[in-house]
Each structure stands twice: as structure tokens, then as C-alpha cells.
């Protein structure tokens, strides 16, 4: 199945104080046949969160490198729809569901790809349910 992978789920695999049983179960069932779609901003979010975690001594550099290797082994597909039209779609969804535009990008991608949404963010998962998307949430 195709899923849109929110950074909250991916970071639950990386940060010891943000673990989630659902995130772990989701990771265990991901197969090479699946597609884990991410908006381009996902890579920025993940990279920033790992750097900040290192600065705050929540994660050592070797652990951060191990996590990035894990992400590299996953069937991640980066969506590069970064057009003016896409920005307008993000804004419409953000306004409609009281989301940040960043979160709306995940919702829009899941809708456009007819994919499920894997998130630990309550507001985002509620918006996805209202949009009749399959949701993996905490």
C-alpha cells in the first residue's frame, strides 16, 4: 500500500523519548513493495530535528547517522510538486482544517496519491479522517 509518511512517525523511530508502539508496528510491516511518499519538506524536517536533538544531547551523532541509514533503506519516494498551484492547494487545506501549511502538504499529498497517512499528529490525523483517508495514528 502507498502511505504518506509524516515526520512525526519517522522521528518516533529515531528519538528515544518520542517512541510510539504504533510507529514501531508500522515500521515492522513496511515492505519493499510499499511506497512511503513524503513531500520535499520532509527531508528538511527530519534533518533539522536530528541536528537539534544532537545539540540538546538527546541523540549522539552515530545514532543520527544510523537513523539516516534506516531512512535510506525505506521505500521513500519524494514528491517534488512545488508549484504555485500546489502552494494554493496547501493553503486551502490549511485554512479548511486549521493546519499549518507544512501539515497541509502531507494531507494534500495523501489525497493526490490516494494514499494512507501515517502521522502521530492529532490535528493532522483528524483532518485526514475528515478527508476519508486511511490513517495510522497514535
C-alpha positions as CSV (number, residue, x, y, z in Angstrom):
1,X,0.0,0.0,0.0
2,X,1.1,3.6,-0.5
3,X,1.4,5.8,2.5
4,X,2.4,9.4,3.1
5,X,4.9,9.3,5.9
6,X,4.7,12.3,8.3
7,X,7.9,13.3,10.0
8,X,6.3,12.6,13.4
9,X,6.3,8.9,12.7
10,X,9.8,8.8,11.3
11,X,11.2,10.7,14.3
12,X,9.5,8.4,16.7
13,X,11.8,5.7,15.3
14,X,14.8,8.0,15.9
15,X,14.3,9.8,19.2
16,X,14.2,7.6,22.3
17,X,11.9,10.0,24.2
18,X,9.4,10.0,21.3
19,X,8.9,6.3,20.8
20,X,5.5,5.0,19.7
21,X,4.3,1.5,19.7
22,X,2.1,2.2,16.6
23,X,5.1,3.8,14.8
24,X,7.2,0.7,15.5
25,X,4.4,-1.6,14.3
26,X,4.1,0.4,11.2
27,X,7.8,0.2,10.5
28,X,7.8,-3.5,11.0
29,X,5.2,-4.0,8.4
30,X,6.7,-1.7,5.7
31,X,7.8,-3.8,2.8
32,X,9.8,-3.0,-0.4
33,X,6.6,-3.3,-2.3
34,X,5.1,-0.3,-0.4
35,X,5.7,3.3,-1.3
36,X,6.3,5.8,1.5
37,X,5.6,9.2,-0.1
38,X,7.0,12.3,1.5
39,X,6.8,15.9,0.5
40,X,10.2,17.5,-0.2
41,X,10.0,19.4,3.1
42,X,10.1,16.0,5.0
43,X,13.9,15.9,4.4
44,X,14.3,19.3,5.9
45,X,12.1,18.5,8.9
46,X,14.0,15.2,9.6
47,X,17.4,16.7,9.2
48,X,16.6,19.7,11.4
49,X,15.1,17.5,14.1
50,X,18.2,15.3,14.2
51,X,20.6,18.2,14.4
52,X,18.5,19.9,17.1
53,X,18.4,16.5,19.0
54,X,22.2,16.3,18.8
55,X,22.6,19.9,20.1
56,X,20.3,19.1,23.0
57,X,22.2,15.9,23.7
58,X,19.1,13.8,23.1
59,X,20.9,11.9,20.3
60,X,24.5,11.2,19.6
61,X,25.9,11.6,16.1
62,X,26.4,7.9,15.5
63,X,22.8,7.3,16.3
64,X,21.7,10.1,14.0
65,X,23.8,8.5,11.2
66,X,22.2,5.1,11.9
67,X,18.7,6.7,11.7
68,X,19.5,8.3,8.3
69,X,20.7,4.9,7.1
70,X,17.4,3.4,8.2
71,X,15.5,6.1,6.2
72,X,17.7,5.4,3.2
73,X,16.7,1.7,3.3
74,X,13.0,2.5,3.3
75,X,10.9,2.7,0.1
76,X,10.7,6.5,0.4
77,X,9.5,8.4,-2.6
78,X,10.0,12.2,-2.5
79,X,7.2,14.2,-4.2
80,X,8.5,17.3,-5.9
81,X,5.3,19.1,-6.8
82,X,6.4,22.5,-5.7
83,X,4.4,24.7,-8.0
84,X,2.3,27.8,-7.4
85,X,-0.8,25.6,-7.8
86,X,0.5,23.2,-5.2
87,X,1.1,26.2,-2.8
88,X,-2.5,27.3,-3.3
89,X,-3.8,23.7,-2.6
90,X,-1.8,23.7,0.7
91,X,-3.2,27.0,1.7
92,X,-6.8,25.9,1.0
93,X,-6.3,22.7,3.1
94,X,-4.5,24.6,5.9
95,X,-7.4,27.1,6.2
96,X,-10.1,24.4,5.9
97,X,-8.6,22.2,8.6
98,X,-6.7,24.7,10.8
99,X,-3.4,23.1,9.9
100,X,0.0,24.6,9.3
101,X,0.8,24.7,5.6
102,X,3.6,22.2,6.4
103,X,1.0,19.7,7.7
104,X,-1.4,20.6,4.8
105,X,1.4,19.5,2.4
106,X,1.2,15.9,3.9
107,X,-2.6,15.9,3.7
108,X,-2.6,17.2,0.1
109,X,0.0,14.6,-0.9
110,X,-2.1,11.7,0.6
111,X,-5.2,13.0,-1.2
112,X,-3.4,13.3,-4.5
113,X,-1.7,9.9,-4.3
114,X,-4.9,8.2,-2.8
115,X,-2.6,7.0,-0.1
116,X,-2.9,6.4,3.6
117,X,-1.4,8.9,6.1
118,X,1.0,7.8,8.8
119,X,1.1,10.5,11.4
120,X,1.3,11.0,15.2
121,X,-0.1,14.5,14.9
122,X,-3.7,14.5,16.3
123,X,-4.9,17.5,14.2
124,X,-3.5,16.2,11.0
125,X,-4.9,12.7,11.6
126,X,-8.4,14.3,12.3
127,X,-8.1,16.2,9.0
128,X,-7.2,13.1,7.2
129,X,-10.1,11.2,8.6
130,X,-12.5,14.0,7.6
131,X,-11.0,13.6,4.1
132,X,-11.8,9.9,4.2
133,X,-8.2,8.8,4.1
134,X,-6.8,5.8,5.8
135,X,-4.9,7.0,8.9
136,X,-2.2,5.4,11.1
137,X,-2.1,7.5,14.2
138,X,-1.1,7.2,17.9
